[in-house]
Amino acid sequence: MRARGLLPPGSRRSGMEEKLMKTLVRLLILSALVAGIVACANTPDQGTAAQGSEGAPLAEVEQSAAAGYAGTYIGYAWRGEAKGTSLAEAPERIETILTLDRDAVITDARLLFWKKVDGHWIPRQSGNAKVEVDFSVTPTAAVPGEGYKKGNSMFRVDTIDMMSFYATAVSEAGVAAVLVVDPITRYQFEMKLPTGFDYSTPIKNMTIGAGALVPTVRASSSGLLRPKDWAELQDNHLFDIHPYSYVLTRNGVLRGLDEDSTMREFLERLGVEFDGGNPKALKEKHGFTSMGGWAGNYRAIEQFLIGKSALELPSLVDWSVPRWAGGINANNHFGVEAVSGATRTAQNSYDTISGATVRMSRESTSYQRALVQAGILSEREVVKGRF
């Protein structure tokens, strides 16, 4: 039996042949329709799964019933999304990479905060820094407020981000230089301790008004406390800038110190060694206080996530908290509009949010978009954090 077009010239079909041919054609058409339906069912939604709501190049996911949720999924949050900026155009972005087992338990997690600098993408939490100290400089205070003007600094620091940064050095003559970025004002405070300084002096005596603690440079304009005049803080020392200043001494290299701790104890925590009552010469040493800057905070989030069920953790932020829930607008953007009784920042520097002390709405967006890729959330459920 041959299909139409393949019969020898002049040949004719019997009635039975015609009926069989029609049946064959119907079967072929039905097979094509079934194949098309299956192909459509297995094709990911390109608007959500492959690209996200704003064209973000999120991970493409292929799942089978046997694999469950097993796989690695990537999600993004980026600066300017609320204003219509695409991921490709954004100068900063947060990337969350989650690895899940078949039951959606997180077996590995990685968070990266990327910043574009001179056309190159650099991780904000790299921690790399180059520090130079000029002991001939006497630090002077910056002019705060709208007319900000930086003061004179002993330090020249080249690093991607100054959050929680500290540095110290001791000259051959025994002059000590100290820099600590205050987490509340986001200014770098400096101390210049001359040869023969009494290191039994308690930290509470090293006040701004006494000239012992000098706010020289504003590391960020987004500080929680934005003084208009340093006279507002003239009686304050480094551990007493604000009630939230406890973040300096609750974790990290300064953990356990208080206002009665001596300057020797303080400098020893920063890496300075002493010979008798005098500091030994030190070319330079730097690091990050508290949780350890961005690197420390992101490590804390990663550790918090591993072992958790992604099905039971739909967000890094508990959006049922009234002061945070009230900040979400009709477009599911958080912190874009000022709302009475609500905050524009999702942060808990004491008890932490998902292990971190930093503002967390952006990181939560990135995390949720990874869950979109895993098929756990839909894009419309993602709360877009303030970036």
N, C-alpha and C positions, 0 to 999 in steps of 0.2 A: 504494500500500500504506500502511496507517495502523496505528499502534500501538493496543494495547488501550485502550478508553475513548474513542477518537477515531473509531470507525466509525459510520456513520449508523445510527439506530435500526432494528432489524429486519434488518440486514445479517448475513451468515454468511460465515466464512472457509472457503477450500478447504483440503485437506490440505497442499498445497504452501505455502500462506500460513502455516499453523500451524508447519511446519518452519522456514520462514524467520524467523518471529517468535521461536522458541526460540533460534535461532542468534544473532539480534540481541541478545537479553537476555543470553546468555552473554558476548558480546563487550563489552557495557556493563559487566558485573560484573568481567570481567578487567581492563578499562581502569581502573576505580576502584581495584582492588587494586594495580596497578602505580603509579598516581599516589600512593597512600598510602605505599608502600614508598619511593619517591623522596623524598617530603616528609620522612619520618622520617630518612632518610640525610643530608639537608641541614640538619636542625635541630640547633643546638649543644647540648651537654650543659650544661644550666643550672646543675647543681651544681658543675661545674668550670670550664667556659669563661666563663660570664657572671658567676658569683658567687664562685668559689673555694671552698675547704673550709670557710670560716667566714662565708660570706655576703659576702665582700669584693666590691665593685662593680668587678670587673676588666673590661677591655675586651672587647666582643663581637667576634668575628672571623669574617669571611666570606672564605673562600679559594676559588679555583678552580685547576684543574690548570695553567692557563696562567700565573696569577699566582705560583705557587710559594709562597714565604714572604713575598712582598712585602706590606708593611703596617706599621702602627704598633700597638704592643702595650704594655699597661700592667700593672705588677705592684705589689703592696703587701706590706709587713711592718708590724706594729703592736705597740705596747706592750700586754702582757697577754694575748697570744694563747695562751701556754702555760697560763694560768689560766682560759681560756675566754672572755676578753673579745672581743667582736666588733669589727670594724673601725669600725663606726658609733659604738661606745661608747669607743673608745680615745682618749686625750688626745694621743698622738703617733703618727705614722706616716711611713714612708719610701715614696716613690713612684718607681718606675723607668719611664721611657718610652723604649722602643726602637723605632727605625725600621729595618726590614730590607729588603734587596732580594730578588728572587725566589730567590736562592741562599742566603739567610739570612746574608748579610754585613751587619754593623751599619753603617749609613750615618749614623746620628745617635743620640745617647744623652743623656738628661737624668735627673739624680737630684735629688730634692727631699726634705728632711727637714722635715715639718710639725709644728708644736706649736700646741695650742689654748691661747690666752691670752685670758682674759676673754670667752670665747665666740667668738673670732675665730681663724682658722687663719693662722699666720704662719710663713714659711720660716725655719728655724733658721739657714740660711747667708746670711741677708740682709746681715749685716755692718753694719747701721745701728746707730749708738750716739750717745748724748748724754752728754757728759762735763763735769763741773764740778770745779774744783780749789780747795781752801781751804788757802792757804799758812800760815794761822795754826795749823793742826793739826800736832801732832807725832805721827807714826805710832807706834802701840804694837802689840805682838804679840798675836794671838788666842790664846785658850786652846785647845790642840788636844785630840784624843781624844774620849771619850764625853761629857765635860762641856764640849763646845765652846762657846766664847763669842767673838764677834768682837772685834777690837781697834779702836783708833781709826785711821781712814783719812783721808788728804788728799783722796781721790777719791770722787765720787759718779757712778756709771756706770749708765746705763739702756740695756741692750741685751738681745737675746733670748738670747744665749749668750756666756759668757766664755772659752770654750776658745781658748787661744793669744792672748788679748787683751793689748794693751799700750797705754799712754797716757803722754804726757809734757807738761810745761808749764814755762815759766820766767817768774817774776814780773819786774816792772820793776826790782826791787831786785837781780835776779840770782840769786834762789833757784830751784833746779831741783827739780821733783817728777817721779818716775818710778814707773810701775806696770807690772809684767810678771807675767802669770799663769804660774806654773811648771807644765809639763805632767806632772810626776811626782807632786807633792803636791796639785795643783789649788788651791793657795793663791795669792792675789795678793800678790806681794812688792813692797814699796815702798822707795824711797830718797828722802830729803830732803837735798839738797846745798846747804849755806849759801853766802851771798855770800863770794867769796874762796876757795872750795874748789879744791884742786889737782887739775885734771882730767888730770894725767899719772899719777895713781894707777892702778895696775893693778887689774883686776876682781877678781883673787884676794885682794886686801886687803879687799874689801867683803863681809865675812862676817856671818853671823847673830849669832855670839857677840859681835862688835864693835859690834853695834847699827846697822851700816851697811846691812844688808839685813833688812827687817822684814816678816814674814808677818802681814798685818793681817786679811784676810778669806778664808774658805774659799769658793772659787768653786764647788766641787763636792765631794760626799762620796765620790766614786768614784775617788779618786786611787790610783795604783799604790802609793805610799808614804804611809802614814798615821801620822805620828809622834805619840807620846803625850806627848812633852816636847821642846821645841826644843833642849834640851841635847844631844840625840842628833845635832843638825846644827850645833852651835855653830861649828865650824871650816870650815863649807862656804859657798861663794859660789854665785851664781846658776847658773854653768855646771858646778857640782860637787855638786849636790844628790844625784845618783844616777848610776851608770854609764850610764843611758839619757839623761842630760841632754844628750847630743850632739844630740838632735833640735832643740834651740834654734839650734844653729850649723851644722847640716848643710845647711839650706835657708833661703830667705827673707831677711828684712832683716838678720839677724845672721850670715848665712853667712860662714864663714871666721874669725870672731873666736874667741879663746881666753882662757884665764885671764890671759895676759900682755898682752892688749889693754888700752888705757887707757880710762878713763871718758869721755874726750873722743871716742874712736873709737866707743864704745858709744852715747853720746847722739847723735852725728852720724847713726848708722844709724837712730835712732828719729825723726829729723827736726829735731834741734836744730842751729842754725847758731851759729858762734862768731866773735867779734871779738877777735882776739888770743887770749888764753887764757881769755876769759870768754864764757859763753853769751849769745846775744841773747834778748831777751824773746820769748816764744811763748805765745799765748793757750792753745792746746791742740792736740795732734795725737795721733791714735790709729790703730791698725791691728791686724794679726795676725802673729805670728811664725811661724817654721817654714814649713809648707806653705800657711799663710794661713787657718787656722781651718777651719771646716766648708766654706766656699765653695771654698777652695783644694783641699781634699781631694776634694770632689765633682767639681770640674773635672778633677782628675787622673784620677779613675775614668772620667769621660766620655771623656777623651782616650785613655785606655788601651783603651777598648772600640771606638772607631770604627775600622773597617777589619778587626776581628776577625770570624771566622766563629762565629755563635752555635751552630752544630752542633758545633764543636770546643771551645767554651767553655761547658760546662753549669753552671758555678758561678763566682762571684768568688773563692771560697775553695777551695783544694785539699784536699778532705776525705780524701784518702789519707794526709795527714800524720798519723802516729800520735797525737801529743798533741792533735790536733783531732778525729780520728776517734773517739778514746776517749771524747769528751765528748758523743757523740750517743746518746740513749736509744732505747728500743724504739718510741717514738712519733715518732721523727725530730726531736726537739727537741734543740738543742745548748745546753750550758752550764746546763741546769736542775738537774742533780745533780752533786755533787762526786764525781769518779771518780779513784782513785789512778793516777798516771801521765798523767793528762789535764788539760788546761787548760779553763777556762770562758770563755776569751777567745781569739778568732782575730785576732791582731794581729802585725804585724811592722813596727815603727817605723823600722827601719834599711833593709832591702831593700824594704819596702812590700808590700802585698797589692793586686794589681790597680791599682797606682799610688798607693795611699793609705797613710797612717800610722795612721789611726784603726782602731778595732775594726770588723771587717768582716762578722760573721756576719749581722747584720740587713740590711745592704745586699745581701748575697748572696741572702737570702730574697726580697727584693723583685725582684731581677734574675731569679731562677729563676721566679718567678710570671709575669713577662712572657714567659718562654720557654714556660710552660704555655699561655699565650694564643696563642702562635705555633704551637702543636702540636708543639713540639720536646721538651718534657718532659711528664710527667704529674704531677698534684698529689702523688701518693704519693712522688715522687722529690724533692720539695722539702725541704731541711733548714731547719727553722724555727730561726733564730738567736736568741740571747739578747737580749731587748729589755727 
